[in-house]
Amino acid sequence: MSTSRIPDFNTVKTKVKGCLFSSTFVAESFRGIMMGIIITVTLGEVVAYRLLKQNIKAGDMPHYVTDLLILLLALLEALVSPFIGWLGSSRRRGMLMVACLVSGASALLWFALPTVTVPESIGFCNGNNTMPEFRSTFNTPIRLSIILYTFLVFGVTRIIVFCHGITYMDNRSPSRLSMHYGVLTAFRLLGLEMGYNIMTTIVETNLTIQIFMIAIGIMINALQIYLNTSKTTEEMEPKTIEDDLSFGSSVYRVFSNTLITTQMVSMGLIAAALWGFAYHQTDFLKAKYYIHVERSHSFNYAEILRYHFVILAVVYQGLTFTPPIMPSIIRLDLLTNAAKMCFFSVIVYVMLMVGCDTGSVAGLQGNSYTQPQCSQTCGCAPQWQEFAPLCVADQMTTYLSPCHAGCSGIDEVDGLQVYANCTCASFRRAIIGACSGNSCEGVYQMHQILYPSLIIFAVLYFQAQGTLLLRVVEPRDKSVLLGLAGAFIALFTFVFGHLIFIGISNLLILLLALLEALLSPFIGWLGSNRRRGVVVTTCLVSSASALMLFVLPKVAVPESVEFGLTPSTPFRLSLILYTLVVFGIPRVIIICHGIIYMDNRAPARLSMHFGVLSTYRLMSLVVAYNVLTPIVETNLTVQILLIAVSMALSGLQIYVSTPKPKEEEEEPKIIMNDTCETSPFVPNVVNTTSSLGFGKHVI
């Protein structure tokens, strides 16, 4: 008679842990988890955007809030991405899990959102068509705070996944790097592309389900990370001899590599081009083809099917960049591939510019539109707000919406729906759709094929570039590199690119301010051992640049004018922008180098130096427009000569009245000190081990 021995607790515990926890790292499994997180946080950002749009439609916020937030959040992302990439490089697994849990909990905050009433626009004559007047309510700040918080949390989680998730996989499965980077990039782009129109429409009808889908989905991802990664082998990161893992050193090493810097700028430009086209695609279809996209289940399924080719292309290229097809990464092959993708993208952009004969449009004269007289009493919304084109067949004229055609309802004739009681139609009826529908249908279908191709080429470009950058950079700086690449993409895409697409004329001051904020620290560092020469040179360059205003094309300034570009507008704008930048740089140089030059030679008068320059800067801003520069309107020549001659004389005065270069460069030095204590003033002592690098100074 045999008796079975009951296993002890430790044995059971070991077996259970063996079933639940993975003892080996499986790259494909971990990549699937990262892919799920990217999809979820992208949808979270899209949902937050939709919630913000609800407030705008309800009249609780002005219409420009979304554009402003895109700019501000992108600028914040550009500033914190490199730091997030550096932070937690020794605890990537923990950061990923914490970020997912915080994101899941933050999504639940949407349950506390105060509700808003979004008026429905009927779209017919004498219906509810006007935009609500802006009026902030008591709940608006609460709702805006919650939405902004979730924006930030989802954005930080996305940055952590790209910086630490990709690095985590690459350190353990380096041969599959191209596949890791390509798949995550593809799903990020597809999430943005399909998220708003297909995957988050339930927000408008049932927000509760959308919240649970996001919160539960990302929390499950956190659990999967915990179960599928080994804690004991988590920190097996590659090390180098004499590792310097400080943030400033990592940033400095990345920027010291010219190839990396230029390719990050290139990635930002490609992303900006794609974003501008994708974000404004609906308006593009309206303006170019007079197409109003009516989304249905079949339309959405066809769109999803088209985007499957993006994934297939990424997988194919990922396999070609991995062993045994490519045993090791070859820089030239990756650069060649990226160049090809850029070339193909340019071809697609050109093909997308092909237009069609849109026929006659009521009220449209060139670039200006006025509502037709026959519907002036209908109280219609702005022309593009309710864009739903219809055709008055007896005139073969397209009207932009039922309201603008004076229609008050819909009838059904022989199974065909038509607009009825249209005051702009002789027979009081109009057909749904533009009159140019048949002539533009073929071009529109070509657009539907070319647009996914554009996304394919962009994703393949990012895949090649990301693989190249991660193989060029030092292993210890990979996560910082990914953060910097994300910063470049955010700056070029959502700041500079977005400003250009929404109208640089309205936000030029913000653009120049952002440019100054980015360049000022670098200008302060540059030329620190040749301050006299830098100031003299900038004065002379500014003087010469002022003379360029003599070639400005003239413009006529009537009392009122409709918007319209002339052939000379780009040239005039370029000259004005150039002079704005050129005059801004000397101001920064005077503040950075002029004050220090004086302080190093007359330190007792520092307060006077700084106070006088600051006062005259503020006074000139206050009185310049109304007092000092009105002559621009009547005699620009005199104003140009005043500025050019005075700047040239200032440069000459500096050259004559300051010491020669040999004496000039006797700047005070300090003995290298890593503590916060100040070293005594030691005039001619130079420590050869001290670092004057820009990154070191900033940190």
Residue pairs with C-beta under 8 A, 6 or more apart in sequence:
20 227
21 227
21 230
22 29
22 227
22 228
22 229
22 230
23 230
24 230
25 172
25 173
25 229
25 230
25 233
26 228
27 169
27 172
27 173
27 176
27 180
29 228
30 165
30 168
30 169
30 225
30 228
30 229
31 169
31 176
31 179
31 180
31 183
31 184
33 221
33 224
33 225
33 228
34 161
34 165
34 166
34 169
34 180
34 184
35 183
35 184
35 187
36 217
36 218
36 220
36 221
36 224
37 96
37 100
37 157
37 161
37 165
37 218
37 221
38 158
38 161
38 184
38 187
38 188
38 191
39 187
39 191
40 103
40 214
40 217
40 218
40 221
41 103
41 154
41 155
41 157
41 158
41 161
41 218
42 154
42 158
42 187
42 188
42 191
42 192
42 195
43 191
43 195
43 199
43 200
43 214
44 103
44 107
44 150
44 154
44 214
44 218
45 151
45 154
45 155
45 158
45 195
46 191
46 192
46 195
46 196
46 199
46 200
47 110
47 200
47 203
47 210
47 214
48 147
48 150
48 151
48 154
49 66
49 196
50 196
50 200
50 203
50 204
51 110
51 113
51 143
51 147
51 203
52 61
52 65
52 66
52 69
52 144
52 147
53 66
54 116
54 118
54 204
55 61
55 65
55 116
55 140
55 143
55 144
56 62
56 63
56 65
56 66
57 118
57 119
57 132
58 116
58 117
58 118
58 119
58 132
59 131
59 132
59 133
59 134
59 135
60 116
60 134
60 135
60 136
60 137
60 140
60 143
61 134
61 136
61 140
61 144
62 134
67 498
67 502
69 148
69 151
70 494
70 498
71 494
71 495
71 498
71 499
71 507
71 510
73 151
73 152
73 155
73 494
74 490
74 491
74 493
74 494
74 495
74 498
75 490
75 491
75 495
75 514
76 152
77 155
77 159
77 486
77 487
77 490
77 494
78 486
78 487
78 488
78 490
78 491
78 495
79 487
80 156
80 159
81 159
81 163
81 483
81 484
81 486
81 487
81 490
82 247
82 251
82 480
82 483
82 484
82 487
83 247
83 483
84 156
84 159
84 160
84 163
84 483
85 159
85 163
85 164
85 479
85 480
85 481
85 482
85 483
85 484
85 486
86 245
86 247
86 250
86 479
86 480
86 483
87 95
88 94
88 95
88 160
88 164
89 164
89 167
89 237
89 245
89 479
90 235
90 237
91 234
91 235
92 164
92 165
92 167
92 168
92 234
92 479
93 168
93 225
93 229
93 231
93 234
94 234
95 160
95 164
96 160
96 161
96 164
96 165
96 168
96 222
96 225
97 222
97 225
97 226
99 156
99 157
99 160
99 161
100 157
100 218
100 219
100 221
100 222
100 225
101 219
101 222
102 153
102 157
103 153
103 154
103 157
103 218
104 214
104 215
104 216
104 218
104 219
104 222
105 215
106 149
106 150
106 153
106 154
107 150
107 211
107 214
107 215
107 218
108 211
108 215
109 146
109 149
109 150
110 146
110 150
110 207
110 211
111 208
111 211
112 146
113 143
113 146
113 147
113 207
114 139
114 142
114 143
116 139
116 143
119 128
119 132
120 128
121 127
121 128
121 129
121 381
121 385
121 386
122 128
122 129
123 129
123 386
123 388
123 401
123 402
123 403
124 402
124 403
124 407
124 408
124 409
125 375
125 378
125 379
125 380
125 402
125 403
125 406
125 407
125 408
125 421
125 423
126 377
126 378
126 379
126 408
127 379
127 403
127 408
129 378
129 379
129 380
129 381
129 386
129 403
130 379
130 381
131 381
131 382
131 385
157 218
158 188
159 483
159 486
161 184
162 184
162 482
162 486
163 479
163 480
163 482
163 483
163 486
164 479
165 184
166 177
166 180
166 181
166 184
166 466
166 470
166 482
167 478
167 479
167 482
169 176
169 177
169 180
170 177
170 180
170 470
170 478
171 236
171 237
171 238
171 475
172 236
173 180
175 322
175 323
176 318
176 322
177 321
177 322
177 329
177 467
177 470
177 471
178 317
178 318
178 321
178 322
178 463
178 464
178 467
179 314
179 315
179 318
179 319
179 321
179 322
181 462
181 463
181 466
181 467
181 470
182 314
182 315
182 317
182 318
182 459
182 460
182 462
182 463
182 466
182 467
183 311
183 314
183 315
183 318
185 314
185 459
185 462
185 463
185 466
186 310
186 311
186 314
186 459
186 463
189 274
189 310
189 455
189 458
189 459
190 307
190 310
190 455
191 199
192 278
193 278
193 307
193 455
194 303
194 304
194 307
197 295
197 300
197 303
198 295
198 300
198 303
198 304
200 210
202 209
202 210
203 210
238 475
238 476
239 476
240 474
240 475
240 476
243 476
245 476
246 699
247 480
247 699
248 693
248 695
248 696
248 698
248 699
249 695
249 696
250 476
250 477
250 480
251 480
251 484
251 695
251 698
251 699
252 693
252 694
252 695
252 696
253 473
253 474
253 477
254 260
254 261
254 473
254 477
254 480
254 481
254 484
255 261
255 484
255 694
255 695
257 472
257 473
259 472
260 469
260 472
260 473
260 481
263 338
263 465
263 468
263 469
264 469
264 484
264 485
264 488
265 488
265 492
266 338
266 465
267 461
267 462
267 465
267 485
267 488
267 489
268 488
268 489
268 491
268 492
268 493
269 492
270 342
270 345
270 458
270 461
270 462
271 458
271 462
271 489
271 492
271 493
271 497
272 492
272 493
272 496
272 497
272 500
273 345
273 349
273 497
274 454
274 455
274 458
275 493
275 494
275 497
275 498
276 497
276 498
276 500
276 501
277 284
277 349
277 352
277 454
278 455
279 498
279 501
280 501
281 451
282 293
283 384
285 291
285 293
285 444
285 447
286 292
286 384
286 387
288 355
288 356
289 355
289 356
289 358
289 436
289 440
289 443
289 444
289 447
290 358
290 361
290 389
290 398
290 434
290 436
290 437
290 440
291 434
291 440
291 444
292 387
292 388
292 389
292 433
293 299
306 448
306 449
306 452
307 452
307 455
309 452
309 456
310 452
310 455
310 456
310 459
313 456
313 459
313 460
314 459
314 460
314 463
317 337
317 460
317 463
317 464
318 463
319 325
320 326
321 329
321 334
321 463
321 464
321 467
326 333
329 467
329 468
329 471
331 468
331 471
331 472
334 464
334 465
334 467
334 468
335 464
335 468
337 460
337 464
338 461
338 464
338 465
338 468
341 457
341 458
341 460
341 461
341 464
342 457
342 461
344 453
344 457
345 454
345 457
345 458
345 461
348 450
348 453
348 454
348 457
349 454
351 446
351 450
352 447
352 450
352 451
352 454
354 443
354 446
355 443
356 436
356 439
356 440
356 442
356 443
356 444
357 436
357 439
357 440
358 398
358 434
358 436
358 439
358 440
359 396
359 397
359 398
359 434
359 435
359 436
359 439
360 395
360 396
360 397
360 398
360 435
361 397
361 398
361 399
361 400
362 372
362 392
362 397
362 398
362 399
362 400
362 404
362 405
362 424
363 369
363 370
363 371
363 372
363 383
363 399
363 400
363 404
366 564
367 562
367 563
367 564
368 562
368 563
368 564
369 383
369 400
371 380
371 383
371 404
372 399
372 404
372 405
372 406
372 424
374 405
374 406
374 423
374 424
375 403
375 404
375 405
375 406
375 423
375 424
378 403
378 404
378 406
379 403
380 386
380 401
380 403
380 404
381 401
381 403
383 400
383 401
383 404
384 400
386 401
386 403
387 400
387 401
388 400
388 401
388 402
388 432
389 398
389 399
389 400
389 401
389 433
389 434
390 398
390 399
390 401
390 402
390 405
390 407
390 419
390 430
390 431
390 432
390 433
390 434
391 397
391 398
391 399
391 430
391 431
391 432
391 433
391 434
391 435
391 437
392 398
392 399
392 405
392 422
392 424
392 425
392 426
392 430
392 435
393 430
393 431
393 435
394 425
394 426
394 427
395 425
395 426
396 435
397 435
398 434
398 435
398 436
399 405
399 424
399 430
402 419
402 422
402 430
404 424
405 419
405 422
405 423
405 424
405 425
405 430
406 421
406 422
406 423
406 424
406 425
407 419
407 420
407 421
407 422
407 423
407 430
408 420
408 421
408 422
409 419
409 420
409 421
410 417
410 418
410 419
410 420
411 417
411 418
411 419
411 420
411 429
412 418
413 429
417 432
418 429
418 430
418 431
418 432
419 429
419 430
419 431
419 432
420 428
420 429
421 428
422 428
422 429
422 430
424 430
434 440
466 485
469 481
469 485
470 478
470 481
470 482
473 481
491 518
495 511
495 514
496 511
499 507
499 510
499 511
504 511
508 577
508 580
512 580
512 581
512 584
515 581
516 584
516 588
519 585
519 588
520 588
520 592
521 694
521 697
521 698
522 694
523 585
523 588
523 589
523 592
524 588
524 592
524 593
525 694
525 697
526 534
527 533
527 534
527 589
527 593
528 593
528 596
528 667
528 692
529 665
529 667
530 661
530 664
530 665
531 593
531 594
531 596
531 597
531 664
532 597
532 654
532 655
532 658
532 659
532 661
532 664
533 661
534 589
534 593
535 586
535 589
535 590
535 593
535 594
535 597
535 651
535 654
536 651
536 654
536 655
537 651
538 585
538 586
538 589
539 586
539 647
539 648
539 650
539 651
539 654
540 647
540 648
540 651
541 582
541 586
542 582
542 583
542 586
542 647
543 643
543 644
543 645
543 647
543 648
543 651
544 644
545 578
545 579
545 582
545 583
546 579
546 640
546 643
546 644
546 647
547 640
547 644
548 575
548 578
548 579
549 575
549 579
549 636
549 640
550 637
550 640
551 575
552 572
552 575
552 576
552 636
553 568
553 571
553 572
555 568
555 572
586 647
587 617
590 613
591 613
594 613
595 606
595 609
595 610
595 613
598 605
598 606
598 609
599 606
599 609
600 667
600 668
602 609
620 628
629 639
631 638
631 639
632 639
658 664
666 683
666 684
668 681
668 682
668 683
669 682
669 683
669 684
669 685
669 686
669 687
670 678
670 679
670 681
670 682
670 685
670 687
671 679
671 682
671 685
671 687
672 687
672 689
672 690
673 679
